[in-house]
Amino acid sequence: MQSQSADPLAARSAETETETQLDAILRVCASLTAPKPLEALLDNLLSEARTILPSDAAALYLADDAGLHLVCSQNDSARHDIRAALLNREVLGRPGGQNADPADPVASHVAQTGQPLNIVDVHTLGDDIPYRPLPDHPLLGTHRLVSILAAPMIDRNGKTTGVLELINRRDTNNEVVPFSSRDEQTLASLCAVAAVSVRNARLRDLLSHSHLDTILRLASAAEFRDGDTGEHIRRMSCYCEAVARAMGRTPEWCRTLLFASPMHDVGKLAIPDAVLKKPGPLTPDERVTMQQHTVLGAKLLAGSNNEILSMAERIALGHHERWDGRGYPHGLAGPEINEEARIAAIADVFDALTNERIYKPAFGFQEAFKLIAAESGRHFDPVVLDAFMSAQEEIESIYEAYRPT
């Protein structure tokens, strides 16, 4: 009798779990169909997958011409690790697979076969299987690797575009258990929706990339006149995006800043060569002429309803203003200066310090950081500067990726 009375409870519990998972899947579907940058979409997908199927860790891999690469991961101690603006690096000249972490054996096997893989206990696997995972999986931290469920993301042409992998399924008692057949179906549903969403996001990004390519070419024209190369605007725009992310700005705002900041010096197109290319110190009149590149750049970009060009106008006008009010062209101070211009200011100065110019040698990295830090509250917004300093490791990696030739 006891077992009979328990059956309805178990049935209701299973039914409730199914309804909860269905509601979660519907929520994910709605979220994944929203127009978002790909990195934001992937981060959301991984979070929802771990909510629907509670797991110690999860990883998402994307396929490109160079292979399968880890782009996003989560566990209990680290929310995510999106490979620093994945698509942005592709746009700005770095191949998609470069510096990306390779997939583990399980994800690689799933990508090659196009079939899901459910491992009940990795410790029971034979030594001769081609997908034997490493027992000290880097995503798990202090947890012991036991169960794995991985499924392919397959587009409408039957091509595997990525792999979603969950590690160590947790039950309601927080015990590690095998992934069930229902879990397999749930993850397959998530991957099916994700494959379509990733494809749509990539198409949107391709369109954005074409716009950015045009922007970079126009911005480079000003840089070439100044004796610089396009690497300056690539570094500077990536620095801006890194600082904005360190400040907690939304992925959409960071992406707009990445696209807008390359045009910060577009006004130099209107500055005479005699001033722009002068190797020695400028006279007072020449300095006034040079400072006009901020106003001229803003005029070139003014009047657009496009969000990127509107932000670019504000950056062009304000990136030489100073936090203490001693900048130009209008002598604005503190929060009177647009936040995007305050970010661009520190990125522009740092890049100028770390690269040789006709009038000065390049400073070393540590020396440049010290010089930047000394200007807190004077040249630079202290909040922006703190974010810049916290992103030091990424700033250095950006410099290495676009090192001047």
C-alpha positions as CSV (number, residue, x, y, z in Angstrom):
1,M,0.0,0.0,0.0
2,Q,2.8,2.3,0.8
3,S,4.3,1.9,-2.7
4,Q,0.9,2.5,-4.2
5,S,0.4,5.8,-2.3
6,A,3.9,6.9,-3.3
7,D,3.3,6.4,-7.0
8,P,0.9,9.3,-7.5
9,L,3.3,11.6,-5.7
10,A,6.2,10.4,-7.9
11,A,4.0,10.9,-11.0
12,R,3.0,14.4,-9.9
13,S,6.6,15.2,-9.2
14,A,7.7,14.0,-12.6
15,E,4.9,15.9,-14.2
16,T,5.8,19.1,-12.4
17,E,9.4,18.7,-13.5
18,T,8.4,18.2,-17.1
19,E,6.2,21.3,-17.0
20,T,9.0,23.3,-15.4
21,Q,11.4,22.2,-18.1
22,L,8.9,22.9,-20.9
23,D,8.3,26.4,-19.5
24,A,12.0,27.0,-19.4
25,I,12.5,25.7,-22.9
26,L,9.8,28.1,-24.2
27,R,11.5,30.9,-22.3
28,V,14.8,30.0,-23.9
29,C,13.2,29.9,-27.4
30,A,11.8,33.4,-26.9
31,S,15.2,34.6,-25.7
32,L,17.2,33.0,-28.4
33,T,15.0,34.5,-31.2
34,A,15.6,38.0,-29.9
35,P,18.2,40.0,-31.9
36,K,21.3,39.9,-29.7
37,P,25.1,39.9,-30.3
38,L,26.2,36.3,-30.6
39,E,28.3,36.3,-27.5
40,A,25.3,37.5,-25.4
41,L,23.1,34.9,-27.0
42,L,25.6,32.1,-26.2
43,D,26.0,33.2,-22.6
44,N,22.2,33.2,-22.1
45,L,21.9,29.8,-23.7
46,L,24.5,28.3,-21.3
47,S,22.8,29.8,-18.2
48,E,19.4,28.5,-19.2
49,A,20.8,25.0,-20.0
50,R,22.2,24.8,-16.5
51,T,19.0,26.0,-15.0
52,I,16.8,23.5,-16.9
53,L,19.3,20.6,-16.3
54,P,21.2,21.4,-13.1
55,S,24.8,20.7,-13.6
56,D,28.2,21.4,-12.0
57,A,29.5,23.0,-15.2
58,A,28.7,23.6,-18.9
59,A,30.6,24.5,-22.0
60,L,29.7,25.7,-25.4
61,Y,31.8,25.2,-28.5
62,L,31.5,26.7,-31.9
63,A,32.8,25.4,-35.2
64,D,34.7,27.5,-37.7
65,D,37.1,26.8,-40.6
66,A,39.9,26.2,-38.1
67,G,38.0,23.6,-36.1
68,L,35.9,23.4,-32.9
69,H,36.7,25.9,-30.1
70,L,35.6,26.7,-26.6
71,V,33.9,30.1,-26.6
72,C,31.8,30.1,-23.4
73,S,31.9,28.1,-20.2
74,Q,30.2,28.2,-16.8
75,N,30.5,26.6,-13.4
76,D,29.6,27.5,-9.8
77,S,32.5,29.8,-9.2
78,A,32.9,31.4,-12.7
79,R,29.8,32.6,-14.5
80,H,31.2,32.7,-18.0
81,D,34.3,33.0,-20.0
82,I,33.3,34.3,-23.4
83,R,36.5,34.6,-25.5
84,A,36.9,38.3,-25.5
85,A,34.4,39.5,-27.9
86,L,34.7,36.5,-30.2
87,L,33.2,38.1,-33.3
88,N,34.7,41.5,-32.7
89,R,38.2,40.0,-33.0
90,E,37.2,38.3,-36.3
91,V,36.0,41.7,-37.6
92,L,39.1,43.5,-36.5
93,G,41.5,41.2,-38.2
94,R,42.2,38.2,-35.9
95,P,41.2,34.8,-37.3
96,G,38.4,33.2,-35.4
97,G,40.3,30.2,-34.2
98,Q,43.5,32.0,-33.1
99,N,44.1,32.0,-29.4
100,A,40.9,30.0,-28.8
101,D,40.8,27.0,-26.5
102,P,40.4,23.7,-28.4
103,A,37.5,21.4,-27.7
104,D,37.8,18.5,-25.3
105,P,37.6,14.9,-26.7
106,V,33.9,14.5,-25.9
107,A,32.9,17.7,-27.7
108,S,35.2,16.8,-30.7
109,H,33.6,13.4,-31.0
110,V,30.1,14.8,-30.9
111,A,31.0,17.4,-33.6
112,Q,32.5,14.7,-35.8
113,T,29.7,12.2,-35.5
114,G,26.8,14.7,-35.3
115,Q,25.3,12.5,-32.6
116,P,24.7,13.2,-28.9
117,L,26.9,11.4,-26.3
118,N,25.7,10.5,-22.8
119,I,28.4,9.2,-20.4
120,V,27.0,7.8,-17.2
121,D,30.3,7.5,-15.4
122,V,33.6,8.5,-17.0
123,H,35.5,6.1,-14.7
124,T,33.9,3.1,-16.3
125,L,35.1,3.9,-19.8
126,G,37.6,1.8,-21.5
127,D,41.1,3.1,-22.4
128,D,40.6,2.5,-26.1
129,I,37.6,4.8,-26.7
130,P,38.3,7.8,-28.9
131,Y,36.5,10.3,-26.7
132,R,37.9,9.6,-23.2
133,P,37.6,12.9,-21.3
134,L,40.3,14.1,-19.0
135,P,39.5,13.3,-15.3
136,D,40.6,16.7,-14.1
137,H,38.3,18.6,-16.4
138,P,39.4,22.3,-16.2
139,L,35.7,23.5,-15.9
140,L,35.0,21.5,-12.7
141,G,37.4,23.1,-10.2
142,T,37.2,21.0,-7.0
143,H,34.4,18.7,-8.3
144,R,35.0,15.2,-9.4
145,L,34.1,14.4,-13.0
146,V,31.4,11.8,-13.3
147,S,28.6,12.3,-15.8
148,I,28.7,14.1,-19.2
149,L,26.0,14.9,-21.7
150,A,26.9,16.6,-25.0
151,A,24.8,17.3,-28.0
152,P,25.5,18.8,-31.4
153,M,24.0,22.1,-32.7
154,I,23.1,21.2,-36.3
155,D,21.8,23.8,-38.8
156,R,19.2,23.3,-41.5
157,N,21.8,22.1,-44.0
158,G,22.9,19.3,-41.6
159,K,26.1,21.0,-40.7
160,T,27.3,20.9,-37.1
161,T,27.8,24.5,-36.0
162,G,28.7,23.8,-32.4
163,V,28.4,21.5,-29.3
164,L,26.7,22.1,-26.0
165,E,28.2,20.1,-23.1
166,L,26.9,19.6,-19.6
167,I,28.9,18.0,-16.8
168,N,27.8,16.3,-13.6
169,R,23.9,16.2,-13.5
170,R,22.6,17.2,-10.0
171,D,19.3,15.8,-8.7
172,T,16.9,17.6,-6.2
173,N,19.1,16.3,-3.4
174,N,22.2,17.8,-5.0
175,E,23.6,14.4,-5.7
176,V,25.5,13.7,-8.9
177,V,23.4,11.4,-11.1
178,P,23.4,10.2,-14.7
179,F,21.8,12.2,-17.4
180,S,18.4,10.6,-18.3
181,S,16.9,10.0,-21.7
182,R,14.5,12.9,-21.0
183,D,17.6,15.1,-20.4
184,E,18.9,14.0,-23.8
185,Q,15.7,15.1,-25.4
186,T,15.7,18.4,-23.6
187,L,19.2,19.2,-24.5
188,A,18.5,18.2,-28.1
189,S,15.6,20.6,-28.2
190,L,17.8,23.4,-26.8
191,C,20.5,22.7,-29.4
192,A,18.0,22.7,-32.3
193,V,16.8,26.2,-31.3
194,A,20.3,27.4,-30.6
195,A,21.6,26.2,-34.1
196,V,19.0,28.4,-35.8
197,S,19.6,31.3,-33.5
198,V,23.4,31.1,-33.9
199,R,23.0,31.1,-37.7
200,N,20.7,34.2,-37.6
201,A,23.1,36.0,-35.2
202,R,26.0,35.3,-37.5
203,L,24.1,36.6,-40.5
204,R,23.3,39.8,-38.5
205,D,26.9,40.1,-37.5
206,L,28.1,39.6,-41.1
207,L,26.0,42.7,-42.0
208,S,27.5,44.6,-39.0
209,H,30.9,43.5,-40.1
210,S,30.5,44.9,-43.5
211,H,29.5,48.2,-42.0
212,L,32.5,48.1,-39.6
213,D,34.8,47.3,-42.5
214,T,33.7,50.5,-44.2
215,I,34.1,52.4,-41.0
216,L,37.7,51.1,-40.5
217,R,38.7,51.9,-44.1
218,L,37.4,55.5,-43.7
219,A,39.0,55.9,-40.3
220,S,42.3,54.5,-41.6
221,A,42.4,57.2,-44.2
222,A,42.8,59.8,-41.4
223,E,45.4,57.6,-39.6
224,F,47.5,57.2,-42.7
225,R,47.6,60.9,-43.2
226,D,48.9,61.2,-39.7
227,G,51.8,58.8,-40.4
228,D,50.1,56.0,-38.4
229,T,48.7,52.7,-39.6
230,G,45.3,51.1,-39.2
231,E,46.6,49.1,-36.2
232,H,46.1,52.2,-34.0
233,I,42.4,52.3,-34.5
234,R,42.1,48.5,-34.1
235,R,43.9,48.6,-30.8
236,M,42.2,51.7,-29.6
237,S,38.7,50.4,-30.4
238,C,39.4,47.1,-28.7
239,Y,40.8,48.9,-25.7
240,C,37.5,50.9,-25.5
241,E,35.4,47.8,-25.7
242,A,37.5,46.0,-23.0
243,V,37.1,49.0,-20.6
244,A,33.4,49.2,-21.2
245,R,33.0,45.6,-20.4
246,A,35.0,46.0,-17.3
247,M,32.7,48.8,-16.3
248,G,29.7,46.4,-16.6
249,R,28.1,48.0,-19.7
250,T,25.7,46.0,-21.7
251,P,27.1,43.9,-24.6
252,E,25.0,46.0,-27.0
253,W,26.5,49.2,-25.7
254,C,30.0,47.7,-25.8
255,R,29.5,46.6,-29.4
256,T,28.3,50.1,-30.4
257,L,31.4,51.6,-28.8
258,L,33.7,49.1,-30.6
259,F,32.1,50.2,-33.9
260,A,32.0,54.0,-33.2
261,S,35.5,54.5,-31.6
262,P,37.5,54.0,-34.8
263,M,36.2,57.3,-36.1
264,H,37.5,59.4,-33.2
265,D,40.1,61.1,-35.4
266,V,38.2,61.3,-38.7
267,G,38.4,65.1,-38.5
268,K,42.1,64.9,-39.2
269,L,41.1,64.4,-42.9
270,A,40.4,68.2,-42.9
271,I,43.7,69.3,-41.2
272,P,46.4,70.6,-43.6
273,D,49.5,68.4,-44.1
274,A,51.8,71.2,-42.9
275,V,50.2,71.0,-39.5
276,L,49.3,67.3,-39.3
277,K,52.7,66.0,-40.5
278,K,54.9,68.6,-38.9
279,P,57.8,66.7,-37.1
280,G,58.6,69.4,-34.6
281,P,56.6,71.4,-32.0
282,L,53.5,73.2,-33.2
283,T,53.1,77.0,-32.9
284,P,50.2,78.3,-30.9
285,D,48.2,78.9,-34.1
286,E,49.1,75.5,-35.5
287,R,48.0,73.9,-32.2
288,V,44.6,75.6,-32.5
289,T,44.3,74.3,-36.0
290,M,45.1,70.8,-34.9
291,Q,42.6,70.9,-32.1
292,Q,39.9,71.7,-34.6
293,H,40.0,68.0,-35.8
294,T,37.6,67.3,-32.9
295,V,35.0,69.8,-34.1
296,L,35.5,69.0,-37.8
297,G,35.1,65.2,-37.1
298,A,31.9,65.8,-35.2
299,K,30.6,67.9,-38.1
300,L,31.4,65.1,-40.5
301,L,29.5,62.6,-38.4
302,A,26.6,64.9,-37.4
303,G,23.0,64.5,-38.4
304,S,22.7,60.7,-38.6
305,N,19.9,58.7,-37.0
306,N,22.3,55.7,-36.8
307,E,23.3,54.8,-33.3
308,I,26.9,54.1,-34.2
309,L,27.4,57.3,-36.0
310,S,25.7,59.3,-33.3
311,M,28.1,57.8,-30.7
312,A,31.0,58.4,-33.0
313,E,30.1,62.0,-33.3
314,R,30.2,62.4,-29.5
315,I,33.5,60.5,-29.3
316,A,35.1,62.6,-32.0
317,L,34.1,65.8,-30.3
318,G,34.9,64.9,-26.7
319,H,37.9,62.5,-26.7
320,H,40.4,65.3,-26.0
321,E,38.3,66.8,-23.1
322,R,39.8,66.3,-19.6
323,W,38.2,65.3,-16.4
324,D,39.6,68.5,-14.7
325,G,38.2,70.7,-17.4
326,R,41.5,71.6,-19.0
327,G,40.9,69.8,-22.3
328,Y,39.5,70.9,-25.7
329,P,37.5,71.9,-27.6
330,H,35.0,73.1,-25.0
331,G,36.8,72.7,-21.7
332,L,34.1,70.4,-20.3
333,A,34.8,68.8,-16.9
334,G,33.8,65.6,-15.1
335,P,30.4,64.1,-16.0
336,E,29.8,66.9,-18.5
337,I,31.9,64.8,-20.9
338,N,30.1,61.9,-22.4
339,E,31.1,58.5,-21.0
340,E,32.0,57.1,-24.4
341,A,34.4,60.0,-24.9
342,R,35.9,59.5,-21.4
343,I,36.6,55.9,-22.3
344,A,38.0,56.8,-25.7
345,A,40.3,59.4,-24.1
346,I,42.1,56.9,-22.0
347,A,42.4,54.3,-24.8
348,D,43.7,56.9,-27.2
349,V,46.4,58.3,-24.8
350,F,47.5,54.8,-23.7
351,D,48.0,53.7,-27.3
352,A,49.9,56.9,-28.1
353,L,52.2,56.3,-25.1
354,T,53.0,52.7,-26.0
355,N,53.8,53.4,-29.7
356,E,56.5,55.4,-31.3
357,R,55.7,58.7,-33.0
358,I,57.8,61.0,-35.1
359,Y,58.2,63.3,-32.0
360,K,58.8,60.6,-29.3
361,P,59.8,57.0,-28.6
362,A,57.5,54.4,-27.3
363,F,57.1,53.9,-23.5
364,G,57.2,50.4,-22.0
365,F,53.9,48.8,-20.9
366,Q,54.4,49.2,-17.1
367,E,55.7,52.7,-17.5
368,A,52.7,53.6,-19.6
369,F,50.3,52.2,-17.0
370,K,52.0,54.2,-14.3
371,L,51.7,57.4,-16.3
372,I,48.0,56.7,-17.0
373,A,47.3,55.9,-13.3
374,A,49.0,59.2,-12.2
375,E,46.3,61.1,-14.2
376,S,43.4,59.8,-12.2
377,G,41.0,62.7,-11.4
378,R,43.0,65.1,-13.6
379,H,43.1,63.9,-17.3
380,F,40.9,60.8,-16.7
381,D,37.7,59.9,-15.0
382,P,38.8,57.8,-12.0
383,V,36.0,55.2,-12.6
384,V,37.1,54.7,-16.2
385,L,40.7,54.5,-15.1
386,D,40.0,51.9,-12.5
387,A,38.2,49.8,-15.1
388,F,41.1,50.3,-17.5
389,M,43.6,49.1,-14.9
390,S,41.5,46.1,-14.0
391,A,41.5,45.1,-17.7
392,Q,45.3,45.3,-17.9
393,E,45.8,41.6,-19.0
394,E,43.3,42.0,-21.8
395,I,44.8,45.3,-22.8
396,E,48.2,43.7,-23.2
397,S,46.8,40.8,-25.2
398,I,45.1,43.3,-27.6
399,Y,48.4,45.1,-28.1
400,E,50.2,41.8,-28.8
401,A,47.5,40.9,-31.4
402,Y,47.8,44.2,-33.2
403,R,51.4,45.0,-32.5
404,P,52.7,47.8,-34.7
405,T,54.8,46.6,-37.7
